[in-house]
Amino acid sequence: MRDFRTARMLEILRAAARTGRKSGGVAYTPSEAPAAGAALGGCLMRFVILAMFLLLVFFLMLSLVGGSLLQMFGGYYL
């Protein structure tokens, strides 16, 4: 099994060596470059959803623990 993986890895490395580099020597041309706003938008949206979820959990726990504390110390009668 190990010999098969080694042979396959060598075959992949040889194929990668045969392809060579892209002409021009640049990573992206301006038409291929991904928009920075698109990447930031996805990250920002995930952060907003996470913040809303954590805020909801915080208020839920606050109401559960706060209600228990009020009931334990008799704060309902004030």
C-alpha positions as CSV (number, residue, x, y, z in Angstrom):
1,M,0.0,0.0,0.0
2,R,2.8,2.4,0.9
3,D,4.6,1.7,-2.4
4,F,1.5,2.6,-4.3
5,R,1.1,5.9,-2.5
6,T,4.8,6.7,-3.0
7,A,4.6,5.9,-6.7
8,R,1.4,7.9,-7.1
9,M,3.0,10.9,-5.3
10,L,6.0,10.8,-7.5
11,E,3.7,10.7,-10.6
12,I,1.9,13.7,-9.3
13,L,5.1,15.6,-8.7
14,R,6.4,14.8,-12.2
15,A,3.2,16.0,-13.7
16,A,3.4,19.2,-11.8
17,A,7.0,19.7,-12.9
18,R,6.0,19.2,-16.5
19,T,3.4,21.9,-16.5
20,G,5.8,24.7,-15.6
21,R,5.0,28.2,-14.7
22,K,2.4,30.5,-16.0
23,S,3.6,33.0,-18.6
24,G,4.0,36.5,-17.4
25,G,5.1,35.6,-13.9
26,V,2.2,37.2,-12.1
27,A,-0.2,35.4,-9.8
28,Y,-3.4,37.1,-11.0
29,T,-4.3,39.3,-13.8
30,P,-6.7,42.1,-12.8
31,S,-9.6,40.3,-14.5
32,E,-8.9,37.1,-12.5
33,A,-8.3,38.7,-9.1
34,P,-11.2,38.1,-6.7
35,A,-12.9,41.2,-5.3
36,A,-11.8,42.1,-1.8
37,G,-15.3,43.1,-0.9
38,A,-16.7,39.6,-1.7
39,A,-14.2,37.9,0.6
40,L,-14.8,40.5,3.4
41,G,-18.5,40.4,3.0
42,G,-18.7,36.6,3.7
43,C,-16.4,37.0,6.7
44,L,-18.3,40.0,8.0
45,M,-21.7,38.2,7.5
46,R,-20.4,35.2,9.5
47,F,-19.3,37.5,12.3
48,V,-22.7,39.2,12.4
49,I,-24.5,35.9,12.6
50,L,-22.2,34.7,15.3
51,A,-22.6,37.9,17.3
52,M,-26.4,37.7,17.1
53,F,-26.4,34.1,18.2
54,L,-24.1,34.8,21.1
55,L,-26.2,37.8,22.1
56,L,-29.3,35.7,22.1
57,V,-27.7,33.0,24.2
58,F,-26.4,35.7,26.6
59,F,-29.9,37.1,27.2
60,L,-31.4,33.7,27.5
61,M,-28.9,32.7,30.2
62,L,-29.3,36.1,31.9
63,S,-33.0,35.6,32.1
64,L,-32.7,32.0,33.4
65,V,-29.9,32.7,36.0
66,G,-31.4,36.1,36.9
67,G,-34.8,34.7,37.5
68,S,-33.4,31.9,39.7
69,L,-31.5,34.5,41.7
70,L,-34.5,36.7,42.2
71,Q,-36.6,33.7,43.2
72,M,-33.9,32.5,45.6
73,F,-33.5,35.9,47.4
74,G,-37.1,36.8,47.3
75,G,-36.7,39.7,44.9
76,Y,-40.2,39.3,43.5
77,Y,-41.8,41.0,46.5
78,L,-39.9,44.3,46.1
